[in-house]
Amino acid sequence: MLLNARPVDGGAPRRERIAAARAALARGDWTAVARFAGAVLAERGEDAEALFLHGLTEAAAGRVATAIGLIERAVARCPAGEYRAQLARLYVGVRRDGDAAATLAAAETMLPDDALSRDTMGCVYARLGDHAASLPHFDAAVALAPDHIDFRYNQAATLGFLGRTDAAEAATEALLARAPDDARAHHLLAGLRRQTPERHHIARLTVVRERARDDRSRVLLGYALTKEMEDVGREAEALATLCATNAAHRATLGYSAADDAAIFDAIEAAWPTIAGSPVTAPPSDAPIFVIGMPRTGTTLVDRILSSHPDVESAGELQAMPLAVKAAAGTRTRQVLDVDTIRAVAGTDMSAIGADYLRRARHHRRDAARRFVDKFPGNFHYTGIIARALPAARIVCLRRHPMDTVLSNFRNLFAIGSRYYDYSYDLADIAHYYVRFDRLMTSWRAALPGRVLELHYEDLVADQEAQTRRLLDHAGLDWSDACLAFHDNTAPVSTPSAAQVRRPMYRDAVARWKRHAEILAPARRVFEEAGIAID
């Protein structure tokens, strides 16, 4: 206890108020929590439990900075695991990843004994990319509260990320036994492995999908059903299901391709200023960026590179978008928007590089190794990366335009993220690809030699030759382990998890030709843009 601190185990009024605050917290009555916790603070001053509970009410009201201050004061007086778990959650929510990691490490020395805190610790570890560290906490949460569906989902998903497919399936089925209509769980289960005619969940998915009433559930179940039908060879039914699912969801979005086009325009217009911006103290670090349209082989290349003994994968980081946003100083809602691009253009690029490395540090496991950042959307920032991190290596995955459209259309990205709203309509995806292709053409001219454009089809056709090109561009010596990327045991938290645990395969090359009629809207966009597809 700190010097001059008042005791926290006082009389009945304090105990009664704290008990009342806890009861209000359990039923979600934030007004009552604030009232009871506030009364304790008014009477007793720095009471750790009251500070913590009051901090939770501030966080619930969206006043996160105030909440962090209150819970930091609570931890200073009483370093309880529960307090630290919630503080780590708030830190990671405001991108203070280093503080979150340090707080988790401290919490490990005094573990909380309630399920919510253990689940919270697991979620923060997952946000930091450490799925192996998150699993014991999810296991503990499920053991403490076996009927809590969200805890079970987190456990099952993490088992899947870690490649423990049988255990993930068992955990998901245990969840579904308690919540038969949970759309997230059905979607997770469908993606854990390639389904077979002898072993699939199509009949159950069909029934559950017919019962679904909200848009989010219908989307998740539609994608799950599509995937399983496709796995067992019912491709026509699968695509019809997918088209209906995407059309219904697209109608709810209000998406305009002009918004994305404005961002591409702003990037192209800002390049001359970025190219002439100051670089006062360029970092010497050499991260490897794997960029490109989503679903074009970026996870595959990440696995190849991270199979090298001198390389680790940091996953899909938001470190560069956040570093750029911070340098721009804009208060706009989106991380990437026209105002941010314009504002950042004349800033010191080396400061962005240093901030990026600081943010990325907390997602690394071995500082002695180089790391891969495989966030595909970093293609927007290629010019900034080249200036901010002169030693960085950049690899852009390219794939046949029509296969790129089909793969984006078939993949369910984060439903709540507006950055992927283009992916629910074939023509929208094609328009997006046209602008991506034009931007990469401009980077090729502006940054000769800085970006290796690696074609997915070439990699599949000649794995060793293309892997040698990849390693040479990255400045890495040859390693046979890179050819056995499917033996890499590192976690995978992208939709490609099941695929990259298989040896190289050619199933996805020219898949679009089997669906050429349905893909006609994309073909027309490409023809108008002068992009060859045959």
C-alpha positions as CSV (number, residue, x, y, z in Angstrom):
1,M,0.0,0.0,0.0
2,L,1.2,3.5,-0.8
3,L,2.3,5.8,2.0
4,N,-0.5,8.0,3.3
5,A,-3.1,5.9,1.5
6,R,-6.4,5.3,3.2
7,P,-7.3,1.7,4.0
8,V,-9.7,0.1,1.4
9,D,-11.3,-2.4,3.7
10,G,-13.3,0.1,5.7
11,G,-16.8,-0.2,7.1
12,A,-20.0,-1.5,5.8
13,P,-21.1,1.5,3.8
14,R,-18.1,1.1,1.5
15,R,-18.6,-2.6,1.2
16,E,-22.3,-2.2,0.5
17,R,-21.7,0.5,-2.2
18,I,-19.0,-1.6,-3.9
19,A,-21.3,-4.6,-3.8
20,A,-24.1,-2.6,-5.3
21,A,-21.7,-1.2,-8.0
22,R,-20.6,-4.8,-8.9
23,A,-24.2,-5.9,-9.0
24,A,-25.1,-3.0,-11.3
25,L,-22.1,-3.9,-13.5
26,A,-23.3,-7.4,-13.9
27,R,-26.7,-6.2,-15.2
28,G,-25.1,-3.5,-17.4
29,D,-26.5,-0.5,-15.4
30,W,-23.7,1.9,-16.0
31,T,-25.5,4.8,-14.3
32,A,-25.8,2.9,-11.1
33,V,-22.1,1.7,-11.3
34,A,-21.0,5.4,-11.6
35,R,-23.3,6.5,-8.8
36,F,-22.1,3.9,-6.3
37,A,-18.4,4.1,-7.3
38,G,-18.6,7.9,-7.2
39,A,-20.0,7.9,-3.7
40,V,-17.1,5.7,-2.5
41,L,-14.6,8.0,-4.1
42,A,-16.2,11.1,-2.7
43,E,-16.1,9.6,0.8
44,R,-12.8,7.8,0.7
45,G,-10.6,9.3,-2.0
46,E,-8.3,7.0,-3.9
47,D,-10.1,3.7,-3.4
48,A,-8.7,1.2,-5.9
49,E,-12.0,-0.7,-6.5
50,A,-14.0,2.4,-6.9
51,L,-11.4,3.9,-9.3
52,F,-11.6,0.7,-11.3
53,L,-15.3,0.6,-11.5
54,H,-15.6,4.3,-12.3
55,G,-13.0,3.8,-15.0
56,L,-15.2,1.1,-16.6
57,T,-18.1,3.5,-16.7
58,E,-16.0,6.1,-18.4
59,A,-14.8,3.5,-21.0
60,A,-18.4,2.4,-21.7
61,A,-19.3,6.1,-22.3
62,G,-16.5,6.4,-24.8
63,R,-14.2,8.5,-22.6
64,V,-11.3,6.2,-23.0
65,A,-8.5,8.6,-22.0
66,T,-10.3,9.3,-18.7
67,A,-10.9,5.6,-18.2
68,I,-7.3,4.8,-18.7
69,G,-6.2,7.4,-16.1
70,L,-8.7,6.1,-13.5
71,I,-7.7,2.5,-14.0
72,E,-4.0,3.4,-14.0
73,R,-4.6,4.9,-10.5
74,A,-6.4,1.8,-9.4
75,V,-3.5,-0.4,-10.5
76,A,-1.0,1.8,-8.7
77,R,-2.9,1.2,-5.5
78,C,-3.8,-2.5,-6.1
79,P,-2.1,-4.4,-9.0
80,A,-5.0,-6.8,-9.3
81,G,-5.1,-9.0,-12.4
82,E,-8.6,-7.9,-13.2
83,Y,-7.6,-4.3,-13.2
84,R,-4.6,-4.9,-15.4
85,A,-6.6,-7.0,-17.9
86,Q,-9.0,-4.2,-18.5
87,L,-6.2,-1.6,-18.6
88,A,-4.5,-3.7,-21.3
89,R,-7.7,-3.8,-23.3
90,L,-8.0,0.0,-23.2
91,Y,-4.4,0.4,-24.1
92,V,-4.7,-1.8,-27.2
93,G,-7.9,0.0,-28.2
94,V,-6.0,3.3,-28.4
95,R,-3.0,1.6,-30.2
96,R,-0.7,1.8,-27.2
97,D,0.5,-1.7,-27.9
98,G,3.7,-1.5,-25.9
99,D,1.8,-0.4,-22.8
100,A,-0.7,-3.2,-23.4
101,A,2.1,-5.8,-23.7
102,A,3.8,-4.6,-20.6
103,T,0.5,-4.6,-18.7
104,L,-0.2,-8.2,-19.8
105,A,3.2,-9.3,-18.7
106,A,2.5,-7.8,-15.2
107,A,-0.9,-9.5,-15.1
108,E,0.6,-12.9,-15.7
109,T,2.3,-12.5,-12.3
110,M,-1.0,-12.1,-10.6
111,L,-3.6,-13.8,-12.7
112,P,-7.3,-12.9,-12.3
113,D,-9.6,-15.6,-11.3
114,D,-12.7,-14.5,-13.2
115,A,-13.6,-15.7,-16.7
116,L,-14.1,-12.2,-18.2
117,S,-10.7,-11.0,-17.2
118,R,-9.0,-14.2,-18.6
119,D,-10.9,-13.8,-21.9
120,T,-10.0,-10.1,-22.0
121,M,-6.3,-11.1,-21.6
122,G,-6.6,-13.6,-24.4
123,C,-8.3,-11.0,-26.7
124,V,-5.5,-8.5,-26.1
125,Y,-2.8,-11.1,-26.8
126,A,-4.7,-11.9,-30.0
127,R,-4.8,-8.2,-31.0
128,L,-1.0,-8.2,-30.5
129,G,-0.7,-11.2,-32.8
130,D,0.4,-13.6,-30.1
131,H,-2.2,-16.4,-30.5
132,A,-0.2,-19.0,-28.7
133,A,-0.2,-16.8,-25.6
134,S,-3.9,-16.1,-25.9
135,L,-5.0,-19.7,-25.9
136,P,-4.4,-20.5,-22.2
137,H,-6.5,-17.6,-21.2
138,F,-9.3,-18.6,-23.5
139,D,-9.1,-22.1,-22.1
140,A,-9.3,-20.7,-18.6
141,A,-12.3,-18.5,-19.5
142,V,-14.2,-21.5,-20.9
143,A,-13.4,-23.6,-17.9
144,L,-14.7,-20.9,-15.6
145,A,-17.8,-20.1,-17.6
146,P,-18.6,-23.0,-19.9
147,D,-21.9,-21.6,-21.1
148,H,-20.5,-18.3,-22.3
149,I,-20.7,-18.4,-26.1
150,D,-18.2,-15.6,-26.8
151,F,-15.5,-17.2,-24.7
152,R,-16.0,-20.5,-26.5
153,Y,-15.8,-18.8,-29.9
154,N,-12.6,-17.1,-29.0
155,Q,-11.1,-20.4,-27.9
156,A,-12.2,-22.3,-31.1
157,A,-11.0,-19.5,-33.4
158,T,-7.6,-19.5,-31.8
159,L,-7.2,-23.2,-32.0
160,G,-7.9,-22.8,-35.7
161,F,-5.3,-20.0,-36.1
162,L,-2.8,-22.4,-34.4
163,G,-3.5,-25.2,-36.9
164,R,-5.0,-27.5,-34.3
165,T,-7.9,-28.3,-36.6
166,D,-9.4,-31.3,-34.8
167,A,-9.4,-29.4,-31.5
168,A,-10.9,-26.4,-33.2
169,E,-13.7,-28.5,-34.7
170,A,-14.5,-30.1,-31.3
171,A,-14.6,-26.7,-29.6
172,T,-16.8,-25.2,-32.3
173,E,-19.2,-28.1,-32.1
174,A,-19.3,-27.7,-28.3
175,L,-20.3,-24.1,-28.9
176,L,-23.0,-25.1,-31.4
177,A,-24.4,-27.6,-28.9
178,R,-25.2,-24.6,-26.7
179,A,-26.1,-22.1,-29.5
180,P,-27.2,-24.0,-32.6
181,D,-27.9,-20.9,-34.6
182,D,-24.6,-19.0,-33.9
183,A,-23.6,-17.9,-37.4
184,R,-20.0,-17.0,-36.5
185,A,-19.4,-20.6,-35.3
186,H,-20.9,-22.1,-38.4
187,H,-18.7,-19.9,-40.6
188,L,-15.6,-20.8,-38.6
189,L,-16.4,-24.5,-38.8
190,A,-16.8,-24.4,-42.6
191,G,-13.4,-22.8,-43.0
192,L,-11.4,-25.0,-40.8
193,R,-10.8,-27.7,-43.4
194,R,-11.7,-28.7,-46.9
195,Q,-15.0,-30.5,-46.7
196,T,-15.7,-33.8,-48.5
197,P,-18.8,-35.5,-49.9
198,E,-18.6,-37.9,-46.9
199,R,-18.1,-35.2,-44.3
200,H,-19.7,-31.8,-44.4
201,H,-22.4,-29.6,-42.8
202,I,-24.5,-28.5,-45.8
203,A,-27.8,-29.9,-44.5
204,R,-27.4,-28.2,-41.1
205,L,-26.2,-24.9,-42.6
206,T,-29.2,-24.8,-45.0
207,V,-31.7,-25.2,-42.1
208,V,-29.9,-22.6,-39.9
209,R,-29.6,-20.1,-42.8
210,E,-33.4,-20.3,-43.4
211,R,-33.9,-19.4,-39.8
212,A,-31.5,-16.4,-39.8
213,R,-33.2,-13.0,-39.4
214,D,-30.4,-10.5,-39.2
215,D,-28.2,-9.4,-42.1
216,R,-24.9,-10.3,-40.4
217,S,-26.0,-13.9,-39.7
218,R,-27.3,-14.3,-43.3
219,V,-24.0,-13.1,-44.7
220,L,-21.9,-15.4,-42.5
221,L,-24.1,-18.4,-43.1
222,G,-24.3,-17.7,-46.9
223,Y,-20.5,-17.7,-47.1
224,A,-20.3,-20.9,-45.0
225,L,-22.8,-22.7,-47.2
226,T,-21.1,-21.4,-50.3
227,K,-17.7,-22.7,-49.1
228,E,-18.9,-26.2,-48.2
229,M,-20.9,-26.6,-51.4
230,E,-17.9,-25.6,-53.4
231,D,-15.7,-28.1,-51.5
232,V,-17.9,-31.0,-52.3
233,G,-18.2,-30.1,-56.0
234,R,-21.6,-28.4,-56.1
235,E,-20.0,-25.3,-57.8
236,A,-23.1,-24.0,-59.6
237,E,-25.2,-24.0,-56.4
238,A,-22.3,-22.5,-54.4
239,L,-22.0,-19.6,-56.8
240,A,-25.7,-19.0,-56.9
241,T,-25.8,-18.9,-53.1
242,L,-22.8,-16.5,-53.0
243,C,-24.3,-14.2,-55.6
244,A,-27.6,-14.0,-53.7
245,T,-25.8,-13.5,-50.4
246,N,-23.6,-10.7,-51.7
247,A,-26.3,-8.9,-53.6
248,A,-28.5,-8.8,-50.4
249,H,-25.6,-7.5,-48.3
250,R,-24.4,-5.0,-51.0
251,A,-27.9,-3.4,-50.9
252,T,-27.4,-2.5,-47.3
253,L,-24.1,-0.7,-47.7
254,G,-24.6,2.4,-49.8
255,Y,-21.2,1.9,-51.3
256,S,-19.9,4.3,-53.9
257,A,-16.9,3.4,-56.0
258,A,-16.2,7.1,-56.4
259,D,-15.1,7.2,-52.8
260,D,-12.4,4.7,-53.4
261,A,-11.5,6.4,-56.6
262,A,-11.0,9.7,-54.8
263,I,-8.4,8.0,-52.5
264,F,-6.5,6.6,-55.5
265,D,-6.6,10.0,-57.1
266,A,-5.2,11.7,-53.9
267,I,-2.4,9.2,-53.6
268,E,-1.3,9.7,-57.2
269,A,-1.6,13.5,-56.9
270,A,0.4,13.5,-53.6
271,W,3.4,11.5,-54.9
272,P,5.4,14.5,-56.3
273,T,5.2,16.1,-52.9
274,I,6.0,12.9,-51.1
275,A,9.0,12.3,-53.4
276,G,10.4,15.6,-52.4
277,S,9.6,15.5,-48.7
278,P,12.4,15.5,-46.1
279,V,14.0,12.3,-44.8
280,T,16.2,13.6,-42.0
281,A,17.1,10.4,-40.2
282,P,16.1,7.4,-42.2
283,P,15.9,4.1,-40.2
284,S,18.3,1.3,-41.3
285,D,15.8,-1.5,-40.5
286,A,14.8,-3.7,-43.4
287,P,11.2,-5.0,-42.9
288,I,9.7,-7.0,-45.8
289,F,6.3,-5.7,-46.9
290,V,4.0,-8.1,-48.8
291,I,1.4,-6.0,-50.5
292,G,-1.3,-6.4,-53.2
293,M,-5.0,-7.0,-53.7
294,P,-6.4,-9.3,-51.1
295,R,-6.7,-13.0,-51.9
296,T,-3.9,-13.0,-54.5
297,G,-1.2,-15.1,-52.6
298,T,0.0,-12.6,-50.0
299,T,-0.4,-15.2,-47.2
300,L,1.4,-17.8,-49.2
301,V,4.4,-15.5,-49.8
302,D,4.3,-14.5,-46.1
303,R,4.6,-18.2,-45.2
304,I,7.4,-18.8,-47.7
305,L,9.4,-15.9,-46.3
306,S,8.7,-16.7,-42.6
307,S,9.8,-20.3,-43.2
308,H,13.3,-18.8,-43.6
309,P,15.4,-19.2,-40.4
310,D,16.2,-15.4,-40.4
311,V,12.6,-14.2,-40.8
312,E,9.5,-14.1,-38.8
313,S,5.9,-13.0,-39.7
314,A,4.4,-10.1,-37.8
315,G,1.1,-10.7,-39.5
316,E,-1.2,-8.1,-41.1
317,L,-0.1,-4.9,-39.2
318,Q,-1.9,-1.7,-39.1
319,A,1.3,0.0,-38.1
320,M,2.0,1.9,-41.4
321,P,-1.6,3.2,-41.8
322,L,-1.5,4.4,-38.1
323,A,1.9,5.9,-38.4
324,V,0.8,7.9,-41.5
325,K,-2.4,8.9,-39.8
326,A,-0.5,10.2,-36.8
327,A,2.0,12.1,-38.9
328,A,-0.9,13.7,-40.8
329,G,-2.6,14.8,-37.6
330,T,-6.1,14.6,-39.2
331,R,-9.1,14.0,-37.1
332,T,-11.2,12.3,-39.8
333,R,-12.9,9.1,-38.9
334,Q,-11.2,6.8,-41.4
335,V,-7.5,5.9,-41.1
336,L,-7.1,6.3,-44.9
337,D,-8.9,9.2,-46.6
338,V,-8.2,12.1,-48.9
339,D,-7.5,14.6,-46.2
340,T,-5.0,12.3,-44.5
341,I,-3.1,11.7,-47.8
342,R,-2.9,15.4,-48.5
343,A,-1.8,16.3,-45.0
344,V,1.0,13.8,-44.8
345,A,2.6,14.5,-48.1
346,G,5.0,17.1,-46.9
347,T,6.0,15.6,-43.6
348,D,9.3,14.1,-42.6
349,M,9.2,10.6,-44.0
350,S,11.8,9.2,-41.6
351,A,9.7,10.1,-38.7
352,I,6.9,7.9,-40.2
353,G,9.4,5.1,-40.6
354,A,10.5,5.4,-36.9
355,D,6.9,5.5,-35.7
356,Y,6.1,2.5,-37.9
357,L,9.0,0.4,-36.4
358,R,7.9,1.4,-32.9
359,R,4.4,0.2,-33.5
360,A,5.5,-3.0,-35.2
361,R,7.9,-3.9,-32.4
362,H,5.2,-5.1,-30.1
363,H,4.0,-7.7,-32.7
364,R,7.4,-9.3,-33.0
365,R,8.7,-12.3,-31.1
366,D,12.4,-12.3,-32.0
367,A,14.1,-8.9,-32.6
368,A,17.1,-10.7,-34.0
369,R,15.2,-11.7,-37.1
370,R,13.8,-9.6,-39.9
371,F,10.0,-9.4,-40.1
372,V,7.3,-9.6,-42.7
373,D,4.3,-7.2,-42.6
374,K,1.8,-8.8,-44.9
375,F,-1.0,-6.3,-44.7
376,P,-2.1,-6.2,-48.4
377,G,-3.6,-2.7,-48.2
378,N,-0.1,-1.3,-47.7
379,F,0.0,-1.0,-51.5
380,H,-1.6,2.4,-50.9
381,Y,1.5,3.5,-49.0
382,T,4.1,2.1,-51.3
383,G,5.6,5.5,-52.0
384,I,5.7,6.4,-48.3
385,I,7.3,3.1,-47.4
386,A,10.0,3.5,-50.0
387,R,10.8,7.0,-48.6
388,A,10.3,6.3,-44.9
389,L,12.2,3.0,-44.8
390,P,14.9,3.1,-47.5
391,A,16.1,-0.4,-46.6
392,A,12.7,-2.0,-46.7
393,R,11.9,-4.6,-49.3
394,I,8.5,-4.6,-51.0
395,V,6.9,-7.5,-52.7
396,C,3.6,-7.0,-54.6
397,L,1.5,-10.0,-55.5
398,R,-0.2,-10.0,-58.8
399,R,-2.8,-12.4,-60.0
400,H,-4.9,-12.7,-63.2
401,P,-7.5,-9.9,-63.1
402,M,-10.5,-12.2,-63.3
403,D,-9.2,-14.6,-60.7
404,T,-8.6,-11.6,-58.5
405,V,-12.2,-10.5,-58.9
406,L,-13.5,-14.0,-58.2
407,S,-11.4,-14.5,-55.2
408,N,-12.3,-11.2,-53.6
409,F,-16.0,-11.9,-54.4
410,R,-15.7,-15.3,-52.7
411,N,-14.0,-14.2,-49.6
412,L,-15.8,-12.6,-46.6
413,F,-13.6,-9.9,-45.2
414,A,-14.3,-8.1,-41.9
415,I,-18.0,-7.3,-42.2
416,G,-17.7,-4.2,-40.1
417,S,-14.8,-2.7,-42.1
418,R,-15.9,-0.2,-44.7
419,Y,-12.6,-0.7,-46.6
420,Y,-13.9,-3.9,-48.1
421,D,-17.3,-2.7,-49.2
422,Y,-16.2,-3.0,-52.8
423,S,-16.0,-6.8,-52.5
424,Y,-19.7,-7.7,-52.7
425,D,-20.2,-6.8,-56.3
426,L,-18.3,-8.1,-59.3
427,A,-18.2,-4.7,-61.2
428,D,-17.2,-2.9,-58.0
429,I,-14.3,-5.3,-57.5
430,A,-13.2,-4.9,-61.1
431,H,-13.3,-1.1,-60.9
432,Y,-11.2,-1.3,-57.7
433,Y,-8.7,-3.6,-59.5
434,V,-8.4,-1.1,-62.4
435,R,-7.3,1.6,-60.0
436,F,-5.0,-0.8,-58.1
437,D,-3.4,-1.8,-61.4
438,R,-2.9,1.9,-62.4
439,L,-1.4,2.7,-59.0
440,M,1.1,-0.2,-59.2
441,T,2.0,1.0,-62.7
442,S,2.8,4.4,-61.4
443,W,4.9,2.9,-58.5
444,R,6.8,0.8,-61.1
445,A,7.8,4.0,-63.0
446,A,8.5,6.1,-59.9
447,L,10.4,3.5,-57.9
448,P,12.3,1.3,-60.3
449,G,13.6,-1.8,-58.7
450,R,12.0,-1.1,-55.3
451,V,9.0,-3.4,-55.8
452,L,9.2,-7.0,-56.9
453,E,5.9,-7.9,-58.7
454,L,5.4,-11.6,-58.1
455,H,2.8,-13.3,-60.2
456,Y,0.8,-15.9,-58.3
457,E,0.5,-18.1,-61.4
458,D,4.3,-18.1,-61.9
459,L,4.8,-19.0,-58.3
460,V,2.5,-22.0,-58.6
461,A,4.1,-23.1,-61.9
462,D,7.7,-22.9,-60.8
463,Q,7.9,-22.7,-57.0
464,E,11.7,-22.9,-56.7
465,A,12.6,-20.3,-59.3
466,Q,10.1,-17.8,-58.1
467,T,11.1,-18.4,-54.5
468,R,14.7,-17.7,-55.4
469,R,13.6,-14.4,-57.0
470,L,11.7,-13.6,-53.9
471,L,14.6,-14.3,-51.5
472,D,17.1,-12.5,-53.7
473,H,14.9,-9.4,-53.7
474,A,14.4,-9.6,-49.9
475,G,18.2,-9.9,-49.5
476,L,18.0,-13.3,-48.0
477,D,20.2,-16.4,-48.6
478,W,18.7,-19.5,-50.0
479,S,16.9,-21.9,-47.5
480,D,15.3,-25.2,-48.5
481,A,12.8,-24.6,-45.7
482,C,11.1,-22.0,-47.9
483,L,10.0,-24.7,-50.2
484,A,8.3,-26.5,-47.4
485,F,6.3,-23.5,-46.2
486,H,3.3,-25.9,-45.5
487,D,5.4,-27.3,-42.5
488,N,5.6,-23.8,-41.0
489,T,3.9,-24.1,-37.6
490,A,3.4,-20.3,-37.0
491,P,-0.3,-19.2,-36.5
492,V,-2.3,-18.0,-39.4
493,S,-5.3,-15.8,-38.8
494,T,-6.3,-15.0,-42.4
495,P,-8.9,-16.8,-44.6
496,S,-6.0,-18.6,-46.3
497,A,-5.1,-20.6,-43.1
498,A,-6.2,-24.0,-44.5
499,Q,-4.7,-23.5,-47.9
500,V,-1.2,-22.5,-46.7
501,R,-1.0,-25.6,-44.6
502,R,-1.1,-27.6,-47.9
503,P,1.8,-28.0,-50.3
504,M,1.7,-25.8,-53.4
505,Y,-1.4,-26.6,-55.5
506,R,-2.9,-25.3,-58.8
507,D,-6.6,-25.6,-58.1
508,A,-7.1,-21.8,-58.0
509,V,-5.3,-20.9,-61.3
510,A,-7.8,-19.9,-64.0
511,R,-10.7,-20.8,-61.9
512,W,-12.6,-17.8,-63.4
513,K,-13.0,-19.6,-66.7
514,R,-15.4,-22.0,-65.1
515,H,-17.6,-19.0,-64.2
516,A,-17.0,-16.7,-67.2
517,E,-20.7,-16.1,-67.8
518,I,-21.4,-14.8,-64.2
519,L,-18.2,-12.8,-64.3
520,A,-19.4,-10.9,-67.4
521,P,-19.8,-7.6,-65.5
522,A,-16.1,-7.7,-64.5
523,R,-15.0,-8.5,-68.0
524,R,-16.9,-5.5,-69.4
525,V,-15.1,-3.2,-66.8
526,F,-11.7,-4.6,-67.8
527,E,-12.4,-4.3,-71.5
528,E,-13.4,-0.6,-71.1
529,A,-10.2,0.0,-69.1
530,G,-8.0,-1.8,-71.7
531,I,-6.9,-4.6,-69.3
532,A,-6.3,-7.8,-71.2
533,I,-7.8,-10.9,-69.6
534,D,-7.3,-13.7,-72.2
